[in-house]
Amino acid sequence: MKIGLRFFLSWIVSAVVMFTLFYVWHGIFLNDFKRIQFPLSWFVTFAAVTYLILGAGTYFLFEASVMKRFKNFFVRGLICGLIAGFSLFMVATIVNISLTKHLSAQHLMIDCVWQISEQVIGSMVIVILKILIHEPELEHA
């Protein structure tokens, strides 16, 4: 895997898109940020760093040799988004990261679907930029 313009743009743009979706969902739509017990600036900073790590992880997963068995970029992106979204949901659930006091099965399912959707959209950003950004291959002497 070559780390160049394609990697950096795909990584940063997908992280920004996923963070924006997170912020709109939790901050505006659900208005969850009112329940945070520490400064909002800390929460937003930690979330931004988390999404930067998630964006890079999703890109590396997309480029993993096991994923290259899927020749179609969109299928590979969908699978990477499903894996990343479900993994993030599981970790957040296990360590009890929730902005809701009373979790129900319905809430968990909605949260799982949202998390997967968010990561699939981030993966599709990676796919689109991977297709659109062309980096010249170095010729081997």
ABEGO torsion letter per residue (X at the ends): XBBBAAAAAAAAAAAAAAAAAAAAAAAAAAGAAAABABBAAAAAAAAAAAAAAAAAAAAAAAABAAAAABABAAAAAAAAAAAAAAAAAAAAAAAGBBABABBBAAAAAAAAAAAAAAAAAAAAAAAAAAAABBBBBBBBX
